[in-house]
Amino acid sequence: MSSARRVLVIPHVLQEESLAAAVETCRQLVAQGVVPVLREAEGSVVREAAPDLTTLEWLESGIAVEDVDLAFAIGGDGTILRAAEVVRDAAIPIVGVNMGHVGFLAETERDSIHETVTRVLAGDYVVQELMALDVRVKKGSDVVFHTWALNEATVEKASRERMLEVVVEINRRPLESFGCDGIVVATPTGSTAYAFSAGGPVVWPEVQAMTVVPLSAHALFARPLVVAPDAAVAVELLERSSGTGVLWCDGRRTFDLPSGARVVVQRSKTPVRLARLNDDSFADRLVKKFDLSVYGWRGPQA
């Protein structure tokens, strides 16, 4: 294996604009003496679009994820979540290039990709560690499924016509049982995703916490909760539940939940690392990404 510097590129190759941006990124990396690394399925599409890119290397075909310095995720938030699956255990920072609509996790847009590559290769960025969730499904005393999430872990009903009967537990103490469509447990990052759509609060990244948001709950005390980052949140499907459930993590990893299953969500010891090039405040990011109106603001007053 050569000692050349390597950078992982993870594009949304089914999107024409994203594929074009991936080709541009790879060409710029090569021009600066860096070897682009792609997963074989995506890399074959990139090579077909740009036959001149003959120095591409394939991840897991002689190249391990630990051999790359960082990763470019070129697409929407879904592409960044996919990149996090690939590099999280190797503690490699991800640079998000937004090709979608909101792209809340992305750091830069398509029209500034050349500047982004130049700055990143020069080390002109800071790494932000994002809280992630450790998610376990238990049946009795056995752990039958174990995964993680960056945005949220969601327990949902499996059948549209059925309702889940659950009991919510915080730090091994029961809080309330009720019927519902589901429960969302989210990180601060996920507070602007599914949990936000379900009526949960927006949590600033500096506030290390988890939010628990019921979905269409039949209960008086079924309001969103904000709990400590080191809390243990459990959702148990009661035996009397009329339907089965399904666990979704970031909308990507799933597991069918039988009656009596218990989903335990805690803070993960392994965060997700994003490369940040801008020092925008979180408020500025909210205004920009959600196109919020700040009409009438006259600036800080003395």
Phi and psi restraints in degrees (value plus and minus 20) as a CYANA .aco file:
   2 SER   PHI     -92.6   -52.6
   2 SER   PSI     142.6   182.6
   3 SER   PHI    -112.0   -72.0
   3 SER   PSI      -8.4    31.6
   4 ALA   PHI     -83.4   -43.4
   4 ALA   PSI     129.7   169.7
   5 ARG   PHI     -89.0   -49.0
   5 ARG   PSI     120.4   160.4
   6 ARG   PHI    -144.1  -104.1
   6 ARG   PSI     122.0   162.0
   7 VAL   PHI    -152.2  -112.2
   7 VAL   PSI     110.8   150.8
   8 LEU   PHI    -102.4   -62.4
   8 LEU   PSI     115.7   155.7
   9 VAL   PHI    -140.2  -100.2
   9 VAL   PSI     100.8   140.8
  10 ILE   PHI    -140.9  -100.9
  10 ILE   PSI      80.0   120.0
  11 PRO   PHI    -122.3   -82.3
  11 PRO   PSI     143.7   183.7
  12 HIS   PHI    -110.6   -70.6
  12 HIS   PSI      67.3   107.3
  13 VAL   PHI     -92.3   -52.3
  13 VAL   PSI     -33.1     6.9
  14 LEU   PHI    -101.4   -61.4
  14 LEU   PSI     -28.0    12.0
  15 GLN   PHI    -123.6   -83.6
  15 GLN   PSI     100.5   140.5
  16 GLU   PHI     -77.6   -37.6
  16 GLU   PSI     -63.9   -23.9
  17 GLU   PHI     -87.4   -47.4
  17 GLU   PSI     -57.2   -17.2
  18 SER   PHI     -86.4   -46.4
  18 SER   PSI     -60.7   -20.7
  19 LEU   PHI     -81.8   -41.8
  19 LEU   PSI     -63.3   -23.3
  20 ALA   PHI     -82.8   -42.8
  20 ALA   PSI     -58.9   -18.9
  21 ALA   PHI     -87.9   -47.9
  21 ALA   PSI     -55.1   -15.1
  22 ALA   PHI     -85.7   -45.7
  22 ALA   PSI     -62.3   -22.3
  23 VAL   PHI     -81.2   -41.2
  23 VAL   PSI     -64.9   -24.9
  24 GLU   PHI     -81.3   -41.3
  24 GLU   PSI     -62.1   -22.1
  25 THR   PHI     -82.9   -42.9
  25 THR   PSI     -66.1   -26.1
  26 CYS   PHI     -82.0   -42.0
  26 CYS   PSI     -62.4   -22.4
  27 ARG   PHI     -83.2   -43.2
  27 ARG   PSI     -60.1   -20.1
  28 GLN   PHI     -88.3   -48.3
  28 GLN   PSI     -57.7   -17.7
  29 LEU   PHI     -81.8   -41.8
  29 LEU   PSI     -66.6   -26.6
  30 VAL   PHI     -81.2   -41.2
  30 VAL   PSI     -61.8   -21.8
  31 ALA   PHI     -81.7   -41.7
  31 ALA   PSI     -45.5    -5.5
  32 GLN   PHI    -122.1   -82.1
  32 GLN   PSI      -3.3    36.7
  33 GLY   PHI      58.8    98.8
  33 GLY   PSI      -0.7    39.3
  34 VAL   PHI    -128.3   -88.3
  34 VAL   PSI     120.4   160.4
  35 VAL   PHI    -110.8   -70.8
  35 VAL   PSI      99.6   139.6
  36 PRO   PHI     -95.3   -55.3
  36 PRO   PSI     114.9   154.9
  37 VAL   PHI    -137.6   -97.6
  37 VAL   PSI     111.0   151.0
  38 LEU   PHI    -152.1  -112.1
  38 LEU   PSI     139.3   179.3
  39 ARG   PHI     -91.3   -51.3
  39 ARG   PSI     126.1   166.1
  40 GLU   PHI     -78.2   -38.2
  40 GLU   PSI     -61.7   -21.7
  41 ALA   PHI     -82.5   -42.5
  41 ALA   PSI     -61.8   -21.8
  42 GLU   PHI     -97.3   -57.3
  42 GLU   PSI     -57.3   -17.3
  43 GLY   PHI     -84.1   -44.1
  43 GLY   PSI     -55.1   -15.1
  44 SER   PHI     -84.9   -44.9
  44 SER   PSI     -54.4   -14.4
  45 VAL   PHI     -89.5   -49.5
  45 VAL   PSI     -62.0   -22.0
  46 VAL   PHI     -83.2   -43.2
  46 VAL   PSI     -63.7   -23.7
  47 ARG   PHI     -86.2   -46.2
  47 ARG   PSI     -56.3   -16.3
  48 GLU   PHI     -84.5   -44.5
  48 GLU   PSI     -57.5   -17.5
  49 ALA   PHI     -93.8   -53.8
  49 ALA   PSI     -46.1    -6.1
  50 ALA   PHI    -160.0  -120.0
  50 ALA   PSI      61.7   101.7
  51 PRO   PHI     -80.8   -40.8
  51 PRO   PSI     -39.9     0.1
  52 ASP   PHI     -90.6   -50.6
  52 ASP   PSI     -35.4     4.6
  53 LEU   PHI    -102.7   -62.7
  53 LEU   PSI      64.1   104.1
  54 THR   PHI    -115.0   -75.0
  54 THR   PSI     -25.7    14.3
  55 THR   PHI    -121.6   -81.6
  55 THR   PSI      -8.6    31.4
  56 LEU   PHI     -84.8   -44.8
  56 LEU   PSI     124.9   164.9
  57 GLU   PHI    -142.4  -102.4
  57 GLU   PSI     134.7   174.7
  58 TRP   PHI    -123.5   -83.5
  58 TRP   PSI     113.6   153.6
  59 LEU   PHI     -86.3   -46.3
  59 LEU   PSI     120.7   160.7
  60 GLU   PHI      48.6    88.6
  60 GLU   PSI     -12.5    27.5
  61 SER   PHI    -137.9   -97.9
  61 SER   PSI      46.8    86.8
  62 GLY   PHI      74.0   114.0
  62 GLY   PSI     -35.4     4.6
  63 ILE   PHI    -137.1   -97.1
  63 ILE   PSI     101.5   141.5
  64 ALA   PHI    -113.8   -73.8
  64 ALA   PSI     137.6   177.6
  65 VAL   PHI     -81.6   -41.6
  65 VAL   PSI     -47.4    -7.4
  66 GLU   PHI     -89.4   -49.4
  66 GLU   PSI     -33.3     6.7
  67 ASP   PHI    -105.0   -65.0
  67 ASP   PSI     -26.7    13.3
  68 VAL   PHI    -123.6   -83.6
  68 VAL   PSI     133.8   173.8
  69 ASP   PHI    -104.1   -64.1
  69 ASP   PSI     -58.4   -18.4
  70 LEU   PHI    -182.1  -142.1
  70 LEU   PSI     156.3   196.3
  71 ALA   PHI    -151.1  -111.1
  71 ALA   PSI     118.3   158.3
  72 PHE   PHI    -120.8   -80.8
  72 PHE   PSI     103.3   143.3
  73 ALA   PHI    -126.4   -86.4
  73 ALA   PSI      94.2   134.2
  74 ILE   PHI    -133.3   -93.3
  74 ILE   PSI      82.7   122.7
  75 GLY   PHI     144.2   184.2
  75 GLY   PSI    -163.8  -123.8
  76 GLY   PHI    -118.5   -78.5
  76 GLY   PSI    -185.3  -145.3
  77 ASP   PHI     -82.1   -42.1
  77 ASP   PSI     -51.4   -11.4
  78 GLY   PHI     -81.5   -41.5
  78 GLY   PSI     -57.1   -17.1
  79 THR   PHI     -88.2   -48.2
  79 THR   PSI     -57.7   -17.7
  80 ILE   PHI     -86.5   -46.5
  80 ILE   PSI     -59.8   -19.8
  81 LEU   PHI     -83.3   -43.3
  81 LEU   PSI     -57.7   -17.7
  82 ARG   PHI     -86.0   -46.0
  82 ARG   PSI     -60.5   -20.5
  83 ALA   PHI     -83.5   -43.5
  83 ALA   PSI     -58.1   -18.1
  84 ALA   PHI     -82.1   -42.1
  84 ALA   PSI     -55.1   -15.1
  85 GLU   PHI     -80.4   -40.4
  85 GLU   PSI     -57.2   -17.2
  86 VAL   PHI     -97.4   -57.4
  86 VAL   PSI     -62.3   -22.3
  87 VAL   PHI    -128.2   -88.2
  87 VAL   PSI     -27.6    12.4
  88 ARG   PHI     -75.2   -35.2
  88 ARG   PSI     -66.6   -26.6
  89 ASP   PHI     -89.3   -49.3
  89 ASP   PSI     -38.6     1.4
  90 ALA   PHI    -112.5   -72.5
  90 ALA   PSI     -19.5    20.5
  91 ALA   PHI      37.7    77.7
  91 ALA   PSI      17.6    57.6
  92 ILE   PHI    -114.8   -74.8
  92 ILE   PSI     111.2   151.2
  93 PRO   PHI     -90.9   -50.9
  93 PRO   PSI     127.8   167.8
  94 ILE   PHI    -130.9   -90.9
  94 ILE   PSI     112.8   152.8
  95 VAL   PHI    -122.9   -82.9
  95 VAL   PSI      96.2   136.2
  96 GLY   PHI    -113.3   -73.3
  96 GLY   PSI     103.7   143.7
  97 VAL   PHI    -129.9   -89.9
  97 VAL   PSI      95.3   135.3
  98 ASN   PHI     -99.5   -59.5
  98 ASN   PSI     103.6   143.6
  99 MET   PHI    -139.6   -99.6
  99 MET   PSI     -16.8    23.2
 100 GLY   PHI    -121.3   -81.3
 100 GLY   PSI    -169.0  -129.0
 101 HIS   PHI    -111.8   -71.8
 101 HIS   PSI     -84.5   -44.5
 102 VAL   PHI    -109.4   -69.4
 102 VAL   PSI     -75.7   -35.7
 103 GLY   PHI      37.9    77.9
 103 GLY   PSI      31.8    71.8
 104 PHE   PHI     -84.3   -44.3
 104 PHE   PSI     -51.7   -11.7
 105 LEU   PHI    -100.7   -60.7
 105 LEU   PSI     -38.4     1.6
 106 ALA   PHI     -91.2   -51.2
 106 ALA   PSI     130.8   170.8
 107 GLU   PHI    -119.2   -79.2
 107 GLU   PSI     -44.8    -4.8
 108 THR   PHI    -165.3  -125.3
 108 THR   PSI     147.8   187.8
 109 GLU   PHI    -128.9   -88.9
 109 GLU   PSI     148.7   188.7
 110 ARG   PHI     -76.7   -36.7
 110 ARG   PSI     -61.1   -21.1
 111 ASP   PHI     -92.8   -52.8
 111 ASP   PSI     -28.6    11.4
 112 SER   PHI    -136.4   -96.4
 112 SER   PSI       3.3    43.3
 113 ILE   PHI     -86.4   -46.4
 113 ILE   PSI     -54.7   -14.7
 114 HIS   PHI     -84.2   -44.2
 114 HIS   PSI     -66.4   -26.4
 115 GLU   PHI     -83.3   -43.3
 115 GLU   PSI     -58.9   -18.9
 116 THR   PHI     -81.8   -41.8
 116 THR   PSI     -67.7   -27.7
 117 VAL   PHI     -80.9   -40.9
 117 VAL   PSI     -63.7   -23.7
 118 THR   PHI     -81.0   -41.0
 118 THR   PSI     -66.1   -26.1
 119 ARG   PHI     -87.2   -47.2
 119 ARG   PSI     -61.4   -21.4
 120 VAL   PHI     -85.5   -45.5
 120 VAL   PSI     -64.0   -24.0
 121 LEU   PHI     -83.9   -43.9
 121 LEU   PSI     -47.2    -7.2
 122 ALA   PHI    -103.4   -63.4
 122 ALA   PSI     -21.9    18.1
 123 GLY   PHI      58.7    98.7
 123 GLY   PSI      -2.8    37.2
 124 ASP   PHI    -106.7   -66.7
 124 ASP   PSI      47.8    87.8
 125 TYR   PHI    -178.9  -138.9
 125 TYR   PSI     143.6   183.6
 126 VAL   PHI    -138.3   -98.3
 126 VAL   PSI     133.3   173.3
 127 VAL   PHI    -121.7   -81.7
 127 VAL   PSI     105.3   145.3
 128 GLN   PHI    -124.8   -84.8
 128 GLN   PSI     106.0   146.0
 129 GLU   PHI    -113.7   -73.7
 129 GLU   PSI     102.1   142.1
 130 LEU   PHI    -121.4   -81.4
 130 LEU   PSI     113.3   153.3
 131 MET   PHI     -80.7   -40.7
 131 MET   PSI     116.3   156.3
 132 ALA   PHI    -141.7  -101.7
 132 ALA   PSI     149.5   189.5
 133 LEU   PHI    -133.3   -93.3
 133 LEU   PSI     120.6   160.6
 134 ASP   PHI    -118.2   -78.2
 134 ASP   PSI     106.9   146.9
 135 VAL   PHI    -146.0  -106.0
 135 VAL   PSI     105.1   145.1
 136 ARG   PHI    -146.5  -106.5
 136 ARG   PSI     122.1   162.1
 137 VAL   PHI    -130.2   -90.2
 137 VAL   PSI     106.7   146.7
 138 LYS   PHI    -136.7   -96.7
 138 LYS   PSI     123.2   163.2
 139 LYS   PHI    -147.1  -107.1
 139 LYS   PSI      85.4   125.4
 140 GLY   PHI      50.0    90.0
 140 GLY   PSI    -150.0  -110.0
 141 SER   PHI    -115.2   -75.2
 141 SER   PSI     -20.1    19.9
 142 ASP   PHI    -114.1   -74.1
 142 ASP   PSI     115.3   155.3
 143 VAL   PHI    -105.8   -65.8
 143 VAL   PSI      93.8   133.8
 144 VAL   PHI    -121.4   -81.4
 144 VAL   PSI     -29.6    10.4
 145 PHE   PHI    -178.6  -138.6
 145 PHE   PSI     119.2   159.2
 146 HIS   PHI    -161.8  -121.8
 146 HIS   PSI     104.6   144.6
 147 THR   PHI    -171.3  -131.3
 147 THR   PSI    -182.3  -142.3
 148 TRP   PHI    -166.8  -126.8
 148 TRP   PSI     150.7   190.7
 149 ALA   PHI    -172.3  -132.3
 149 ALA   PSI     124.6   164.6
 150 LEU   PHI    -112.6   -72.6
 150 LEU   PSI     -65.5   -25.5
 151 ASN   PHI    -108.2   -68.2
 151 ASN   PSI     -81.2   -41.2
 152 GLU   PHI    -181.0  -141.0
 152 GLU   PSI     136.0   176.0
 153 ALA   PHI    -132.9   -92.9
 153 ALA   PSI     107.3   147.3
 154 THR   PHI    -144.8  -104.8
 154 THR   PSI     106.5   146.5
 155 VAL   PHI    -117.6   -77.6
 155 VAL   PSI      99.8   139.8
 156 GLU   PHI    -148.6  -108.6
 156 GLU   PSI     138.3   178.3
 157 LYS   PHI     -90.3   -50.3
 157 LYS   PSI     125.0   165.0
 158 ALA   PHI    -105.0   -65.0
 158 ALA   PSI     -45.7    -5.7
 159 SER   PHI    -136.9   -96.9
 159 SER   PSI     114.5   154.5
 160 ARG   PHI     -78.5   -38.5
 160 ARG   PSI     -57.1   -17.1
 161 GLU   PHI    -106.3   -66.3
 161 GLU   PSI     -24.0    16.0
 162 ARG   PHI    -128.1   -88.1
 162 ARG   PSI     134.9   174.9
 163 MET   PHI    -135.1   -95.1
 163 MET   PSI     127.1   167.1
 164 LEU   PHI    -109.1   -69.1
 164 LEU   PSI     120.8   160.8
 165 GLU   PHI    -127.9   -87.9
 165 GLU   PSI      96.9   136.9
 166 VAL   PHI    -148.7  -108.7
 166 VAL   PSI     141.7   181.7
 167 VAL   PHI    -144.9  -104.9
 167 VAL   PSI     113.8   153.8
 168 VAL   PHI    -120.4   -80.4
 168 VAL   PSI     114.7   154.7
 169 GLU   PHI    -147.3  -107.3
 169 GLU   PSI     115.5   155.5
 170 ILE   PHI    -141.0  -101.0
 170 ILE   PSI     102.7   142.7
 171 ASN   PHI      31.6    71.6
 171 ASN   PSI      26.7    66.7
 172 ARG   PHI      48.4    88.4
 172 ARG   PSI      -2.8    37.2
 173 ARG   PHI    -142.4  -102.4
 173 ARG   PSI     112.3   152.3
 174 PRO   PHI     -89.1   -49.1
 174 PRO   PSI     121.3   161.3
 175 LEU   PHI    -128.8   -88.8
 175 LEU   PSI     -72.8   -32.8
 176 GLU   PHI    -186.7  -146.7
 176 GLU   PSI     129.5   169.5
 177 SER   PHI    -134.7   -94.7
 177 SER   PSI     123.0   163.0
 178 PHE   PHI    -185.7  -145.7
 178 PHE   PSI     148.0   188.0
 179 GLY   PHI    -110.7   -70.7
 179 GLY   PSI     125.7   165.7
 180 CYS   PHI    -184.6  -144.6
 180 CYS   PSI     153.4   193.4
 181 ASP   PHI    -105.8   -65.8
 181 ASP   PSI     -39.7     0.3
 182 GLY   PHI     144.7   184.7
 182 GLY   PSI    -197.5  -157.5
 183 ILE   PHI    -157.9  -117.9
 183 ILE   PSI     112.8   152.8
 184 VAL   PHI    -128.1   -88.1
 184 VAL   PSI     107.8   147.8
 185 VAL   PHI    -133.4   -93.4
 185 VAL   PSI      96.7   136.7
 186 ALA   PHI    -144.6  -104.6
 186 ALA   PSI     133.8   173.8
 187 THR   PHI    -105.3   -65.3
 187 THR   PSI     153.3   193.3
 188 PRO   PHI     -77.0   -37.0
 188 PRO   PSI     -58.3   -18.3
 189 THR   PHI     -81.2   -41.2
 189 THR   PSI     -62.9   -22.9
 190 GLY   PHI     -96.3   -56.3
 190 GLY   PSI     -28.0    12.0
 191 SER   PHI     -86.3   -46.3
 191 SER   PSI     -37.7     2.3
 192 THR   PHI    -121.1   -81.1
 192 THR   PSI      -9.2    30.8
 193 ALA   PHI    -131.9   -91.9
 193 ALA   PSI    -142.7  -102.7
 194 TYR   PHI     -79.3   -39.3
 194 TYR   PSI     -63.4   -23.4
 195 ALA   PHI     -80.0   -40.0
 195 ALA   PSI     -56.6   -16.6
 196 PHE   PHI     -85.0   -45.0
 196 PHE   PSI     -64.4   -24.4
 197 SER   PHI     -83.2   -43.2
 197 SER   PSI     -48.0    -8.0
 198 ALA   PHI    -107.1   -67.1
 198 ALA   PSI     -16.5    23.5
 199 GLY   PHI      78.0   118.0
 199 GLY   PSI      -7.8    32.2
 200 GLY   PHI     -99.0   -59.0
 200 GLY   PSI     145.1   185.1
 201 PRO   PHI     -99.5   -59.5
 201 PRO   PSI     133.3   173.3
 202 VAL   PHI    -101.8   -61.8
 202 VAL   PSI     107.4   147.4
 203 VAL   PHI    -131.4   -91.4
 203 VAL   PSI     104.5   144.5
 204 TRP   PHI     -82.7   -42.7
 204 TRP   PSI     123.1   163.1
 205 PRO   PHI     -77.3   -37.3
 205 PRO   PSI     -51.0   -11.0
 206 GLU   PHI     -90.2   -50.2
 206 GLU   PSI     -36.9     3.1
 207 VAL   PHI    -110.2   -70.2
 207 VAL   PSI      78.3   118.3
 208 GLN   PHI     -95.0   -55.0
 208 GLN   PSI      87.8   127.8
 209 ALA   PHI    -180.7  -140.7
 209 ALA   PSI     146.3   186.3
 210 MET   PHI    -137.9   -97.9
 210 MET   PSI     126.0   166.0
 211 THR   PHI    -131.3   -91.3
 211 THR   PSI     123.7   163.7
 212 VAL   PHI    -140.0  -100.0
 212 VAL   PSI      95.3   135.3
 213 VAL   PHI    -143.3  -103.3
 213 VAL   PSI      91.3   131.3
 214 PRO   PHI     -90.4   -50.4
 214 PRO   PSI     129.5   169.5
 215 LEU   PHI    -130.4   -90.4
 215 LEU   PSI      94.6   134.6
 216 SER   PHI      28.2    68.2
 216 SER   PSI      34.2    74.2
 217 ALA   PHI    -103.3   -63.3
 217 ALA   PSI     123.2   163.2
 218 HIS   PHI    -117.9   -77.9
 218 HIS   PSI      57.0    97.0
 219 ALA   PHI    -183.2  -143.2
 219 ALA   PSI     133.2   173.2
 220 LEU   PHI     -94.2   -54.2
 220 LEU   PSI     -61.4   -21.4
 221 PHE   PHI    -122.7   -82.7
 221 PHE   PSI      45.8    85.8
 222 ALA   PHI    -144.4  -104.4
 222 ALA   PSI      37.2    77.2
 223 ARG   PHI    -123.7   -83.7
 223 ARG   PSI     136.9   176.9
 224 PRO   PHI     -78.6   -38.6
 224 PRO   PSI     120.9   160.9
 225 LEU   PHI    -136.6   -96.6
 225 LEU   PSI     127.4   167.4
 226 VAL   PHI    -137.1   -97.1
 226 VAL   PSI      99.6   139.6
 227 VAL   PHI    -140.9  -100.9
 227 VAL   PSI     145.2   185.2
 228 ALA   PHI     -81.9   -41.9
 228 ALA   PSI     130.8   170.8
 229 PRO   PHI     -83.7   -43.7
 229 PRO   PSI     -45.4    -5.4
 230 ASP   PHI    -118.3   -78.3
 230 ASP   PSI      -8.6    31.4
 231 ALA   PHI     -91.2   -51.2
 231 ALA   PSI     137.3   177.3
 232 ALA   PHI    -128.2   -88.2
 232 ALA   PSI      96.1   136.1
 233 VAL   PHI    -124.0   -84.0
 233 VAL   PSI     107.5   147.5
 234 ALA   PHI    -144.8  -104.8
 234 ALA   PSI     119.8   159.8
 235 VAL   PHI    -143.9  -103.9
 235 VAL   PSI      99.3   139.3
 236 GLU   PHI    -132.9   -92.9
 236 GLU   PSI     110.4   150.4
 237 LEU   PHI    -102.3   -62.3
 237 LEU   PSI      95.1   135.1
 238 LEU   PHI     -89.7   -49.7
 238 LEU   PSI     131.0   171.0
 239 GLU   PHI     -81.8   -41.8
 239 GLU   PSI     -47.4    -7.4
 240 ARG   PHI    -101.0   -61.0
 240 ARG   PSI     -21.6    18.4
 241 SER   PHI     -79.5   -39.5
 241 SER   PSI     116.4   156.4
 242 SER   PHI     -99.0   -59.0
 242 SER   PSI     -31.6     8.4
 243 GLY   PHI    -159.6  -119.6
 243 GLY   PSI     145.8   185.8
 244 THR   PHI    -110.5   -70.5
 244 THR   PSI     149.4   189.4
 245 GLY   PHI    -143.1  -103.1
 245 GLY   PSI     157.2   197.2
 246 VAL   PHI    -162.9  -122.9
 246 VAL   PSI     117.9   157.9
 247 LEU   PHI    -116.8   -76.8
 247 LEU   PSI     109.8   149.8
 248 TRP   PHI    -140.7  -100.7
 248 TRP   PSI     112.4   152.4
 249 CYS   PHI    -138.2   -98.2
 249 CYS   PSI      93.8   133.8
 250 ASP   PHI      38.8    78.8
 250 ASP   PSI       1.2    41.2
 251 GLY   PHI      47.5    87.5
 251 GLY   PSI      -6.4    33.6
 252 ARG   PHI    -141.7  -101.7
 252 ARG   PSI     -60.8   -20.8
 253 ARG   PHI    -130.2   -90.2
 253 ARG   PSI     112.4   152.4
 254 THR   PHI    -155.1  -115.1
 254 THR   PSI     135.8   175.8
 255 PHE   PHI    -173.8  -133.8
 255 PHE   PSI     112.2   152.2
 256 ASP   PHI     -95.3   -55.3
 256 ASP   PSI     114.8   154.8
 257 LEU   PHI    -130.9   -90.9
 257 LEU   PSI      95.3   135.3
 258 PRO   PHI     -98.3   -58.3
 258 PRO   PSI     145.1   185.1
 259 SER   PHI     -77.6   -37.6
 259 SER   PSI     116.6   156.6
 260 GLY   PHI      72.2   112.2
 260 GLY   PSI     -27.7    12.3
 261 ALA   PHI     -89.5   -49.5
 261 ALA   PSI     132.2   172.2
 262 ARG   PHI    -148.9  -108.9
 262 ARG   PSI     101.7   141.7
 263 VAL   PHI    -124.4   -84.4
 263 VAL   PSI     100.8   140.8
 264 VAL   PHI    -131.8   -91.8
 264 VAL   PSI     105.0   145.0
 265 VAL   PHI    -140.8  -100.8
 265 VAL   PSI     106.2   146.2
 266 GLN   PHI    -158.6  -118.6
 266 GLN   PSI     147.4   187.4
 267 ARG   PHI     -85.5   -45.5
 267 ARG   PSI     114.7   154.7
 268 SER   PHI    -100.8   -60.8
 268 SER   PSI     128.5   168.5
 269 LYS   PHI     -97.1   -57.1
 269 LYS   PSI     -33.1     6.9
 270 THR   PHI    -132.1   -92.1
 270 THR   PSI      88.0   128.0
 271 PRO   PHI     -99.8   -59.8
 271 PRO   PSI     151.9   191.9
 272 VAL   PHI    -121.3   -81.3
 272 VAL   PSI     114.5   154.5
 273 ARG   PHI    -125.3   -85.3
 273 ARG   PSI     101.2   141.2
 274 LEU   PHI    -131.2   -91.2
 274 LEU   PSI     120.0   160.0
 275 ALA   PHI    -106.4   -66.4
 275 ALA   PSI     105.6   145.6
 276 ARG   PHI    -131.4   -91.4
 276 ARG   PSI     108.9   148.9
 277 LEU   PHI    -123.7   -83.7
 277 LEU   PSI     -37.5     2.5
 278 ASN   PHI    -134.4   -94.4
 278 ASN   PSI     129.5   169.5
 279 ASP   PHI    -123.3   -83.3
 279 ASP   PSI       8.5    48.5
 280 ASP   PHI     -79.4   -39.4
 280 ASP   PSI     123.6   163.6
 281 SER   PHI     -92.3   -52.3
 281 SER   PSI     142.2   182.2
 282 PHE   PHI     -83.7   -43.7
 282 PHE   PSI     -54.4   -14.4
 283 ALA   PHI     -82.0   -42.0
 283 ALA   PSI     -62.3   -22.3
 284 ASP   PHI     -83.4   -43.4
 284 ASP   PSI     -57.9   -17.9
 285 ARG   PHI     -85.7   -45.7
 285 ARG   PSI     -61.0   -21.0
 286 LEU   PHI     -81.2   -41.2
 286 LEU   PSI     -66.6   -26.6
 287 VAL   PHI     -81.4   -41.4
 287 VAL   PSI     -63.2   -23.2
 288 LYS   PHI     -90.0   -50.0
 288 LYS   PSI     -68.7   -28.7
 289 LYS   PHI     -92.6   -52.6
 289 LYS   PSI     -55.9   -15.9
 290 PHE   PHI    -118.3   -78.3
 290 PHE   PSI     -16.1    23.9
 291 ASP   PHI      33.0    73.0
 291 ASP   PSI      30.6    70.6
 292 LEU   PHI     -99.5   -59.5
 292 LEU   PSI     127.4   167.4
 293 SER   PHI    -105.0   -65.0
 293 SER   PSI     109.3   149.3
 294 VAL   PHI    -141.4  -101.4
 294 VAL   PSI       9.1    49.1
 295 TYR   PHI     -79.5   -39.5
 295 TYR   PSI     113.5   153.5
 296 GLY   PHI      78.6   118.6
 296 GLY   PSI     -32.3     7.7
 297 TRP   PHI     -91.0   -51.0
 297 TRP   PSI     109.9   149.9
 298 ARG   PHI    -131.1   -91.1
 298 ARG   PSI     -11.3    28.7
 299 GLY   PHI      72.9   112.9
 299 GLY   PSI     147.4   187.4
 300 PRO   PHI     -76.8   -36.8
 300 PRO   PSI     118.0   158.0
 301 GLN   PHI    -119.9   -79.9
 301 GLN   PSI     123.1   163.1
